Amino acid sequence: MADAARGIEARNKQIIEAAFEAWRNGTGGPFDLLAADARWTIVGNCPVSKTYDTRQEFLDAVITPFNARLSSRLVPAVPALYAEGEMVIALFDAHGTARDGKPYQNT
């Protein structure tokens, strides 16, 4: 692999790592990386399954209502980041507490 490609992968992993670190610290998160006109599609049959045409539409319709069901913010842990070319895949777990006092965990 060329040094330039390795450099791009390393840089992109650092960007994602920093976003998850900010989320863990309560100072930001991975959604901060989305462009204002980002398109986000949730597949399936749940009430929020559709394509959102902007970052703000996605945050307003999905993330804000989800977070409102928690009594403590989600805190992520990232056991692995994979990079190939310009793509980075983050394997992460997140935990918090729902308003009913039950733990919420997701991978």
Secondary structure, DSSP 8 states (H G I E B T S, - for coil): --HHHHHHHHHHHHHHHHHHHHHHHTS--GGGGS-TT--EE--SSSTT-SEESSHHHHIIIIIHHHHHTEEEEEEEEEEEEEEETTEEEEEEEEEEEETTS-EEEE-
